[in-house]
């Protein structure tokens, strides 16, 4: 015997968040072994049934994983305190969404422009 004691790997405290189409959210707090991945956290969270048929693994998944808002691979290693978000693909590019809102706002103000009112 070498006299060296094998210490257990420190646990990671992480959370996993999912929000469904109706806006209901679920947050699971987990303790996982060191070396756990984002995919491990999703599997351990018990949220799989709530995801329905949407896939987050494999080629062309409908759902993506993010750690604190930054996309990550399911094989991405986690650090203590990380929060894994299960996210849907964006329906509209954020830049395009801003353009559409600005155009809609401009269309709703034509009377102010025509009458010379508005910006001074």
N, C-alpha and C positions, 0 to 999 in steps of 0.2 A: 504494500500500500504506500502511496506517495504521501499521505497525510494531508493532501489538498482536498478540501470539501467542495463539492459542486453546489454552488448556490443556485437556487431557482432563478430563472430569467425574470427580470423585473416586468411587472404587468404594465400595460398601456391603458390609460383611461381615455376612451374616445367616445364620440357620439355619432349617431347616424340619423339624418333627417330626410323625410319624404313628405311632400305635399301633393294631394290628389287634385284632379281637375276641378273639384268643387271648392277647393281652397282649404280643406281640412288637412292639418299637419300632424305628423307623428315624429317624436324625438325619442330615440332610444339611447340610454347611457350604458356603455359596455366596459368591461375589463377584459382585455385580450393579452395574450403573451407577446413579449417583445418579438419583433420581426413580422408581426401581423400586417396584412395588406388591406387596401381599401375594399377589395372584394371579400376578404375574410370578414370584415366588419359588417358588410351588407348581409352576408349569409348568417352571421351570428345575431343580427338585429331582430330577426323574425318578421321583417317587413315584406319578404318575398310575396306572400299571398296578396298583399295590398297592391302590388305592382301589376296584377292581372297578367296578361299575355305579353306585356312589354318586356323586351330583353335588354339587359345591361351588359351582357357578356357576348363574346363572339364577334363575327364580322357584322358591320353595319347595325349596331345596337340602336334601339329607339330611345333608350335612356343613357345618360352619361353619369359618371361619378365626378365629383369635384371635392376638393379639400379647401375649405374656407373660400369658396367661389372660384377656385382655379381648377380647370379640368385636369383629371388625372386618370391614369390607366388603372384598371382593377388590380393589377399586380404592383401598383405603387405602394411602397412601404409607408407605414404610418408612424407618427411621433406622438408621444404622450400629449394629450389635450386636443388632438385634431378632431375636427368635425367633418364627417363625410356627408355630402349632400347628394341625393339621387335626383337628377334633373332631367327634364325633357329638352328636346332640341328646340331652338328658338323658332317660332313661327314666322317672325318678321325680323329682318336685320335691324338692330337698334338705330342705325343711321337712317335707314329708310323710314322707320316708324317716326322719327323726329321730323323728317321732311313732310310726311303725310299730315302730322299734327299741325305743322306750320302752314301748310297749304289750306287745311280746313279752317284754321283760325283766320287766315287772310280772306278767305271767301265769306266768312261770317261778319267781316267789317267793311264791306264796300260802301255802305251809306256814310260812314264816318269820313272816308277818304273823299267821296264825291262832294260832300258839303264843306270840305275844308276843315272840319273838326278833327280832332284826334291829336296827333303829336304837334307840339308847339315849337 
